[in-house]
Amino acid sequence: QVQLVESGGGLVQPGGSLRLSCAASGRMFSLPVMGWYRQVPGEQLELVASITSGGSANYTNSIKGRFTISRDAPENTIYLQMNSLKPEDTAVYYCSGNSWGGTVYWGKGTLVTVST
């Protein structure tokens, strides 16, 4: 069983930065792909970025060049460095992990609010 716990959300002004962390209990090698999703109330869940166990990353177009996903295997943690934040980045951000068997694990989410 894997549990994912996000942290690092909060209120930031437009143009500011935040770094989200997702700590995985259990062994991260059992999660070959991990990622960050976000959801605005009333809207669909959106994949923001994903990263494989080999370090290959993918990003949705709206955040390319501003967000960076990284993975620290020894610490069982993934990160999302978010720079040049915009009000439209406001959402609940969720960490996810896909197991080899196809199970998807989710964290409970952390709220990011970009506002003056």
ROMI-76360 format. One record per atom (N, C-alpha, C): x, y, z; residue number from 1; atom name. Coordinates in Angstrom, 3 decimals. Each point is the difference from the previous one (the first is absolute). Layout:
<nodes>
x,y,z,seq,atom
X,Y,Z,NUM,CA
...
</nodes>
This chain:
<nodes>
x,y,z,seq,atom
0.840,-1.197,0.000,1,N
-0.840,1.197,0.000,1,CA
0.872,1.243,0.000,1,C
-0.404,0.978,-0.741,2,N
0.745,1.256,-0.093,2,CA
-0.898,1.142,0.443,2,C
0.538,0.893,0.792,3,N
-0.721,1.223,0.370,3,CA
0.795,1.202,-0.461,3,C
-0.706,0.985,-0.526,4,N
0.622,1.210,-0.516,4,CA
-0.503,1.196,0.801,4,C
0.925,0.841,0.461,5,N
-0.370,1.168,0.802,5,CA
0.643,1.235,-0.613,5,C
-0.858,0.941,-0.427,6,N
0.489,1.241,-0.587,6,CA
0.212,1.071,1.056,6,C
0.897,0.931,-0.309,7,N
0.198,1.174,0.844,7,CA
0.560,1.119,-0.866,7,C
-0.038,1.219,0.543,8,N
0.619,1.124,-0.679,8,CA
-0.957,0.973,-0.645,8,C
-1.288,-0.289,0.031,9,N
-0.954,0.940,-0.575,9,CA
-0.153,1.238,0.867,9,C
-0.715,0.972,-0.531,10,N
-0.222,1.225,0.752,10,CA
-0.410,1.134,-0.903,10,C
0.048,1.196,0.559,11,N
-0.368,1.223,-0.717,11,CA
1.263,0.690,-0.486,11,C
0.015,0.369,-1.263,12,N
1.153,0.675,-0.576,12,CA
-0.494,1.062,-0.976,12,C
0.756,1.068,-0.136,13,N
-0.373,1.053,-0.936,13,CA
0.354,-0.407,-1.427,13,C
-0.705,0.560,-0.968,14,N
0.366,-0.273,-1.403,14,CA
1.471,0.313,-0.249,14,C
0.660,-0.882,-0.737,15,N
1.426,0.133,-0.257,15,CA
0.873,-0.693,1.024,15,C
-0.595,-0.445,1.082,16,N
0.751,-0.659,1.064,16,CA
0.248,-1.469,-0.280,16,C
0.606,-0.656,0.985,17,N
0.380,-1.406,-0.133,17,CA
-0.452,-0.809,1.209,17,C
-0.246,-1.260,-0.243,18,N
-0.264,-0.975,1.050,18,CA
0.631,-1.322,-0.407,18,C
0.354,-0.811,0.988,19,N
0.458,-1.355,-0.294,19,CA
-0.883,-0.983,0.753,19,C
-0.640,-0.864,-0.747,20,N
-0.817,-1.049,0.586,20,CA
0.846,-1.255,0.179,20,C
-0.277,-0.716,1.080,21,N
0.672,-1.269,0.260,21,CA
-1.046,-1.092,0.149,21,C
0.386,-1.207,-0.383,22,N
-0.869,-1.159,0.170,22,CA
0.859,-1.127,0.549,22,C
-0.264,-0.349,1.253,23,N
0.750,-1.055,0.654,23,CA
-0.768,-1.308,-0.118,23,C
0.689,-1.018,-0.483,24,N
-0.622,-1.309,-0.180,24,CA
0.463,-0.941,1.094,24,C
-0.937,-0.570,0.719,25,N
0.341,-1.076,0.926,25,CA
0.069,-1.283,-0.807,25,C
0.760,-0.949,0.455,26,N
0.222,-1.181,-0.817,26,CA
1.175,0.246,-0.928,26,C
0.100,-0.780,-1.051,27,N
1.151,0.068,-0.878,27,CA
-0.357,0.587,-1.350,27,C
0.689,1.067,-0.361,28,N
-0.332,0.714,-1.221,28,CA
0.319,-0.799,-1.255,28,C
0.865,-1.017,0.073,29,N
0.274,-0.743,-1.216,29,CA
-1.240,-0.743,-0.468,29,C
-1.005,-0.136,0.908,30,N
-1.252,-0.634,-0.378,30,CA
-0.913,0.953,-0.756,30,C
0.437,1.243,-0.149,31,N
-0.766,1.013,-0.717,31,CA
0.833,0.499,-1.170,31,C
-0.044,-0.669,-1.136,32,N
0.854,0.394,-1.117,32,CA
-0.331,1.373,-0.566,32,C
-1.223,0.446,0.188,33,N
-0.374,1.335,-0.457,33,CA
-0.692,0.733,1.146,33,C
0.430,1.211,0.246,34,N
-0.656,0.856,0.982,34,CA
-0.287,1.339,-0.638,34,C
-0.968,0.687,0.560,35,N
-0.348,1.261,-0.629,35,CA
-0.755,0.936,0.899,35,C
-0.255,1.177,-0.523,36,N
-0.798,1.023,0.668,36,CA
-1.198,0.335,-0.893,36,C
-1.160,0.004,0.626,37,N
-1.231,0.421,-0.647,37,CA
-0.526,1.219,0.762,37,C
-0.906,0.734,-0.633,38,N
-0.645,1.092,0.709,38,CA
-1.462,0.075,-0.410,38,C
-0.786,0.571,0.895,39,N
-1.424,0.113,-0.265,39,CA
-0.545,1.286,0.585,39,C
-0.685,0.742,-0.840,40,N
-0.742,1.180,0.416,40,CA
-1.424,-0.453,0.280,40,C
-0.611,0.469,1.076,41,N
-1.379,-0.408,0.291,41,CA
-0.918,0.185,-1.204,41,C
-0.744,-1.067,-0.312,42,N
-0.919,0.061,-1.126,42,CA
0.614,-0.343,-1.332,42,C
1.324,-0.236,0.008,43,N
0.665,-0.332,-1.261,43,CA
0.631,-1.394,0.092,43,C
0.450,-0.496,-1.153,44,N
0.590,-1.335,-0.035,44,CA
1.410,-0.015,0.571,44,C
0.380,-1.172,0.467,45,N
1.364,-0.213,0.461,45,CA
0.953,0.123,-1.188,45,C
1.090,0.716,0.186,46,N
0.958,0.244,-1.074,46,CA
1.373,-0.531,0.381,46,C
0.617,-0.774,-0.904,47,N
1.373,-0.438,0.234,47,CA
0.928,1.184,-0.219,47,C
0.815,0.306,0.987,48,N
0.941,1.108,-0.088,48,CA
1.356,-0.477,-0.484,48,C
0.527,-1.042,0.642,49,N
1.319,-0.499,-0.351,49,CA
0.126,-1.426,0.501,49,C
0.837,-0.782,-0.678,50,N
0.268,-1.359,0.436,50,CA
1.476,-0.296,-0.161,50,C
0.469,-0.995,0.742,51,N
1.401,-0.373,-0.060,51,CA
0.130,-1.503,0.199,51,C
0.870,-0.629,-0.784,52,N
0.206,-1.434,0.121,52,CA
1.111,-0.289,1.002,52,C
0.154,-1.274,0.337,53,N
1.068,-0.387,0.919,53,CA
1.367,0.287,-0.601,53,C
0.075,0.090,-1.329,54,N
1.254,0.332,-0.663,54,CA
0.250,1.484,-0.111,54,C
-0.971,0.807,0.452,55,N
0.189,1.440,-0.009,55,CA
-0.555,0.726,-1.206,55,C
-0.691,-0.707,-0.876,56,N
-0.579,0.640,-1.177,56,CA
-1.270,0.738,0.399,56,C
-0.056,1.294,-0.338,57,N
-1.110,0.842,0.430,57,CA
-0.828,0.487,-1.175,57,C
-1.290,0.182,0.273,58,N
-0.904,0.589,-0.975,58,CA
-0.837,1.063,0.686,58,C
-0.359,1.030,-0.771,59,N
-0.734,1.123,0.560,59,CA
-1.174,0.375,-0.901,59,C
-1.051,0.491,0.618,60,N
-1.078,0.558,-0.793,60,CA
0.442,1.357,-0.534,60,C
-0.540,0.379,-1.157,61,N
0.505,1.196,-0.682,61,CA
-0.109,1.276,0.832,61,C
-1.045,0.119,0.783,62,N
-0.243,1.259,0.705,62,CA
1.050,0.320,1.061,62,C
0.777,-0.973,0.416,63,N
0.999,0.242,1.055,63,CA
1.435,-0.235,-0.471,63,C
0.177,-0.340,-1.252,64,N
1.357,-0.232,-0.499,64,CA
0.851,1.256,0.151,64,C
1.206,-0.210,0.491,65,N
0.913,1.110,0.200,65,CA
-0.155,0.689,1.347,65,C
-1.091,-0.321,0.713,66,N
-0.225,0.628,1.299,66,CA
0.079,-1.013,1.147,66,C
-0.438,-1.223,-0.245,67,N
-0.003,-1.034,1.032,67,CA
1.049,-1.056,-0.330,67,C
0.567,-0.585,1.050,68,N
0.956,-1.093,-0.168,68,CA
-0.329,-1.112,0.975,68,C
-0.151,-1.208,-0.524,69,N
-0.233,-1.165,0.849,69,CA
1.320,-0.730,0.196,69,C
0.225,-0.494,1.208,70,N
1.218,-0.750,0.273,70,CA
-0.314,-1.124,0.973,70,C
0.930,-0.946,0.069,71,N
-0.235,-1.201,0.786,71,CA
1.264,-0.330,0.788,71,C
-0.144,-0.211,1.295,72,N
1.109,-0.343,0.874,72,CA
-0.263,-1.396,0.534,72,C
0.532,-0.996,-0.692,73,N
-0.309,-1.377,0.370,73,CA
0.433,-0.361,1.425,73,C
1.214,0.363,0.426,74,N
0.390,-0.379,1.369,74,CA
-0.929,0.568,1.064,74,C
-0.576,1.172,-0.275,75,N
-0.881,0.631,0.966,75,CA
-1.459,-0.351,-0.238,75,C
-0.264,-0.835,-1.008,76,N
-1.387,-0.369,-0.325,76,CA
-0.890,1.227,-0.164,76,C
0.501,0.981,-0.719,77,N
-0.716,1.266,-0.129,77,CA
0.057,0.512,-1.436,77,C
-1.095,0.584,-0.448,78,N
0.047,0.758,-1.244,78,CA
-0.349,1.449,0.313,78,C
0.432,0.879,-0.869,79,N
-0.191,1.426,0.205,79,CA
-0.599,0.643,-1.251,79,C
-0.647,1.127,0.213,80,N
-0.440,0.830,-1.115,80,CA
0.406,1.427,0.330,80,C
1.038,0.466,-0.663,81,N
0.433,1.384,0.157,81,CA
-0.813,0.855,-0.948,81,C
-0.728,0.956,0.569,82,N
-0.891,0.839,-0.792,82,CA
0.482,1.446,0.068,82,C
0.391,0.531,-1.141,83,N
0.470,1.382,-0.102,83,CA
-0.939,0.816,-0.874,83,C
0.127,1.306,0.096,84,N
-0.828,0.907,-0.815,84,CA
-1.474,-0.376,0.078,84,C
-0.477,-0.203,1.211,85,N
-1.373,-0.461,0.189,85,CA
-1.005,1.045,-0.462,85,C
-1.094,-0.507,-0.549,86,N
-1.075,0.843,-0.515,86,CA
-1.294,-0.315,0.760,86,C
-0.934,0.939,0.021,87,N
-1.281,-0.289,0.676,87,CA
-0.680,-1.262,-0.527,87,C
0.168,-0.279,-1.274,88,N
-0.622,-1.207,-0.566,88,CA
0.655,-1.298,0.453,88,C
1.111,0.099,0.728,89,N
0.608,-1.193,0.594,89,CA
-0.668,-0.379,1.317,89,C
-0.899,0.844,0.476,90,N
-0.708,-0.280,1.247,90,CA
-0.821,-1.280,-0.133,90,C
0.245,-0.951,0.901,91,N
-0.668,-1.299,-0.049,91,CA
0.444,-0.833,1.195,91,C
-0.670,-1.125,0.180,92,N
0.499,-1.017,0.916,92,CA
0.922,-0.910,-0.808,92,C
1.190,-0.172,0.486,93,N
0.997,-0.815,-0.681,93,CA
0.100,-1.358,0.680,93,C
-0.082,-1.063,-0.816,94,N
0.044,-1.361,0.498,94,CA
1.222,-0.736,-0.539,94,C
0.589,-0.775,0.876,95,N
1.087,-0.889,-0.391,95,CA
-0.592,-1.353,-0.350,95,C
0.549,-0.648,-1.018,96,N
-0.475,-1.326,-0.379,96,CA
1.177,-0.903,-0.294,96,C
-0.257,-1.302,0.130,97,N
1.010,-0.986,-0.334,97,CA
-0.644,-1.215,-0.635,97,C
0.561,-0.458,-1.112,98,N
-0.516,-1.168,-0.704,98,CA
0.875,-1.204,0.289,98,C
-0.605,-1.078,0.488,99,N
0.769,-1.206,0.278,99,CA
0.185,-0.815,-1.276,99,C
0.906,-0.963,0.048,100,N
0.213,-0.896,-1.138,100,CA
-1.262,-0.767,-0.341,100,C
-0.811,-0.265,1.012,101,N
-1.224,-0.760,-0.235,101,CA
-1.171,0.844,-0.462,101,C
0.211,1.308,-0.139,102,N
-1.065,0.854,-0.512,102,CA
-0.795,0.718,1.068,102,C
0.319,-0.239,1.265,103,N
-0.691,0.737,1.069,103,CA
0.493,1.444,0.028,103,C
-0.926,0.919,0.173,104,N
0.365,1.414,0.122,104,CA
-0.247,0.442,1.437,104,C
1.039,0.523,0.600,105,N
-0.099,0.516,1.369,105,CA
-0.072,1.525,-0.052,105,C
-0.741,0.563,0.964,106,N
-0.199,1.447,0.046,106,CA
0.273,0.550,1.385,106,C
0.547,1.207,0.034,107,N
0.063,0.735,1.237,107,CA
-1.303,0.741,0.227,107,C
-0.113,0.684,1.130,108,N
-1.234,0.708,0.324,108,CA
-0.035,1.410,-0.579,108,C
1.111,0.463,-0.489,109,N
0.031,1.296,-0.664,109,CA
0.492,1.128,0.880,109,C
0.539,1.026,-0.655,110,N
0.438,1.210,0.695,110,CA
-0.441,1.200,-0.843,110,C
-0.554,1.012,0.675,111,N
-0.572,1.147,-0.700,111,CA
1.067,1.032,-0.318,111,C
0.027,0.413,-1.258,112,N
0.858,1.096,-0.438,112,CA
-0.895,1.148,-0.442,112,C
0.197,1.161,0.605,113,N
-0.782,1.179,-0.352,113,CA
0.951,1.098,-0.456,113,C
-0.206,0.470,-1.219,114,N
0.830,1.070,-0.558,114,CA
-0.879,1.245,-0.102,114,C
0.296,0.963,0.857,115,N
-0.876,1.171,0.079,115,CA
0.720,1.148,0.668,115,C
-0.454,1.223,-0.310,116,N
0.526,1.168,0.695,116,CA
-0.764,0.210,1.290,116,C
</nodes>
